[in-house]
């Protein structure tokens, strides 16, 4: 059925092209299109070709296609906020270490990002595939057809409120990620202040800058294993956000 397959293609297109991992800008468009078509074909064969509501006009058909695309955008929004947690926390950490000006180019967002941000983002993407996050995500795509039949996506004020709530949760999570390093940098500031009182002749600006970098690097190394556990928890939180919004749209 052409109408049903069109709905599936639009839902999968939004879920892939708005996805910060599966839809990266450096992935060729032909590859992403082929992936969308493959997912759509598998889902079409899996759900048995049933459609609960058929559009009665071309205008309604176009509107339903847009709502299916919006469904994929909502999933991409949750994943984008997960990446925002990492970006925000890394930027705060680099600012605390005095490395906020040391930036590299990120082709995904076409902007400059801090060194720690790029490192943690790469680590998060590797962990995402290592724990079969892509498999879990595809499973959510498939299960969404049971919660939200194709052509029955609901866009309402409750969805907007939930997205704002998730955004605020992401900011809090980012601060929690950065807090250990910020706490140690604060202790370092106190130590340098005491050292300046004891030895007034010391060049506090040179010592403080170098000490903050050294302490920051040591904390990053010590936090490498705990950060992996936090990233794993963040992945679980991301999937929980996705399922929450899918339920609201159902």
N, C-alpha and C positions, 0 to 999 in steps of 0.2 A: 504494500500500500504506500503510494507516493507521499501522502500527507504525513503518515506516521514516521516514515523514514526521514522526511524533512525536519520534523520535530526532533528526532534523535540526533541528526547531524548538527542542528543548531545548539542543542544542549551540550554535545560533546565538543563543539567548536569553542563555545564559551569556556568550558571547563579546561580546555587545553591551551588556547591562545591567551587567556587571562591568567594563566598559571605561571608564577615566577620561576618554577623549576622545569616543568615540562614544556613551557612555552617561552623559553629564553630567546632573546633577540638574536643570539649568535647561532641558533639552530635554524637550518634552511627552511624556508616556508614550505617547500615541497615535502620535506620530511614530516613536518607538523600536520600538513594536510593529509598525507597518507596515513598517519597515526590516527587522526580523527575519523577518516573513512573506515579504517580497520575496526576501531572501537564501535563505531555506529553500526557496521555490518554485524559484528558479533552480538551487540545488544539487540538488534532487530531480530536476529534468529533466536535469541534467548527468550524474548518476551512473547513470541508467538504471533506477532503482527496484529495485536488487538489495540483498538483506539476507543476510549470511553466517550469522547466528545469530538465530533467532527465540526469544523467551522462551517458556518452557513453562508459566508460571503468572503470575497477576496480580502476585504479590509480586516475582518476578524482573523483570517488566516495569517495575515501579516503581523497583526498584534500578538497573536499566540507565538509566532516565531521570535518576536522580540522578547517576550517573557521567558522563552526557553533559553535565549542567549543571556538574559539577565540571571538565570539560575547559575550558569557557568561563571558569570562575573562574581556572584556572591561567594562561590567556592574559591575563586581566585583571590577575592578580598581577604578571606580568612588566612590563606597561605601567605599573602602579601604582608598581612599584619604580623605573622610569625617571623618573617624576614625582618620586618621593622623592629621587632623586639631585639634581634641580634644587632642590627645596624645601630639602633639607639644606644644599647648597652655598650657596644664597642666604641662609639663616638665619645660617650661619657668617660670611658676608661682612658682613651687616648688623650682626652682633654686633661684628665687628672695627671697623666704622666708627662704632659707637655709635648705630645706628639701629634697634636691636632693638625699641624701644618704639614706633616709628612703624609701625603696622600697619593693614591694611585688611581688610574682610570678604570672604571667599571663599565664594560660595554653593554651589560644588561640594562642599566639605568641611564647610560650616557652621561655620567657625572663622575666627579672625583669623590673617592671614599678613603677613609683612613686605613692604615695598614692592618690594624687589628680587626677592623670590620671585614676587610677582604679575606683575612685568614679564617675568622670564625664563620663567615658565610660559606666558604669552600668546605670547611669541616662539617657544617650543618648539612650541606647537600650530599656529601659522601655518606654521612650517617643516615640520611633519609633513604638512600638506596641500599645501604648495608642492612638496615632493619626491615627491608621490604615495604618501605613507606609508599612506593609507587603502586605496589600490589594492593595495599590497603585503600589507596585513593581510587584505583580502578574499581575495587569492590564497592566503594561508596557510590561511584557513578552508576553501577549496575543496580544496587539496592535502592537508589533514589527513585527508580521507576516504580517500585512497590509503594513507596511513601507518597510520591507525587507522580501520578499518571501523566503521560505526555499530553500537553495541551491544557493542563490543569494547574499550572504554577500560579501561586497567589502572591502578589506584591502589595503589601499593606503597611500601615504605620507601625505595627508590631515588629516587622522586619527591620525598619529603620532604627527603632529603639534598641533592638538587639544588636545591631551592627555598631551603634554608638557605645553600647556597654562593652562589647568585645574590644573596641578601640581603647577604651579607658583601661581595661584589664591588660592590654598589651603594653601600655606605657608603664604600668605598675610592675609588670614582669621585667621590663627592660631595666628599671631602677634596681630591682632585686638582683639581677644578674651583675650589675656594675657595683653594687654596694660593697662586697669584700675588698675590692681594689681601692675604692674611694676611702674606705675606713683606714686602710694601711697608709694611703697617701696622707691622710689627715694626721695620723700618728707621726709620719715622717716630718710633716710641717712643724709639729710640736717639738720634735727632737732637734730640728735645725734651729728653731727659736731658742731652745735651751742652750744649744752649742754656741750660738751667737752671743748669748749673755755671758757664757763662761770664757769664750775666746773672742773678744770684740774685734781683734785684728783680722779675723777670717773673712774671706770674700764670700759672703753668704749667698749671693746670687749664683755664682759659679757652682758652689757646693750643692745648693738646693736643686738646681736644674739637673746636675748629674746624678744626685742621689735619688731624685724622683724617678728618673729613667731606670736606674739599677733596681730599685725596690719594685717598680712596676713590672719589669721583666721577670724578676724572681717570683712575684705573685702570679703572673700569667702562667709560668711553668708549674707552680704548685697547684694552680687551679685547673690544669689541663684535664686531669681525670675527673674531678668533680663537675667540671663544665660539660663533659660528655654525658654524665648522668642528667644534668639539667637540660641539655638539648633533647635527650630522650623523653624527659617529662614534658618538654615544650612540644614535641611531636604529638604526644598523647593529647595535650591541650588543644593543639591545632585541629586534630580529628574530632575532638569534642565540640569545638566551635562549629566546624562544618556540619556535624550531625544536628546541632542545635538549630542552625539556620535552615537546614533542609526540612526539619520537622515543622518549623514556623511556616515555610512556604507550602507545606502539604495541606 
